[in-house]
Structures are given as structure tokens and as C-alpha cells.
């Protein structure tokens, strides 16, 4: 029989998995129950499971909104560079989480000063390509 402490840890892990799967489900545009498998196709099942647990620990809880978290993640991905596929996915997620087209363009422009023009220009190309694929109704501008 599990102790209360063990049950609490088990409950927290279950909640983290649910939050992580929901987060990746939104990112991939799939049902939460399919998200871990979809990520596993890209990075393998073990890494996917760890990523889902990690995402569940930081997305959907605490004082930051999903919108704020999206801005932070986009800024981090632009700063590190070389992660265009992840950046593109998070740019889409940022739009879904209420960050506007104008805000994303301004963010990337601001980052050019801090992370360098080459990284920011690649990010802007990714953003522009994504926006060109989305109908204007799906890319708020205000």
C-alpha cells in the first residue's frame, strides 16, 4: 500500500503528464492523448516522455499566462538560434495563445539588438512564412 506522500507524488506526476500532453497537443494540433506519440516520432519515446513531463511542470500552472510563457519561449528560441522547427511551432503556439502578429514582429525586431541580426532575421523569415500560411483571421494584429 502506498503512503500519502507516495500518492501525492503519483498524483503530481499524473497531473504533469496531463498538462504536458495538453501542451504538446496544442503545439502539434493533435489530441492530448496522441501528443506524446507524435513527439516520439520526432525524438524517440524516452525523450518524448521526459519532454512531456518537463512541459507539464512548466506549462499551465503558476502565475504566468500561456501567452507570457509563449513570449518567453519564442525569445529563448530566437536567442539560441538553430532551432527553426521548434521556433516555428512555438510561433504558431504564441499566436494561438493570444500573442499578435504585430507583437511577434516587434519582439523579433527587439531581439535583433540583443541576440544579433543573423538570428533575428532567420526568426523573422520563419515568422513571415508562418503568417503567410495562416488566414488573416487566425493572426490577430492588434
Beta strands, then each sheet from edge to edge (+ up, - down):
end
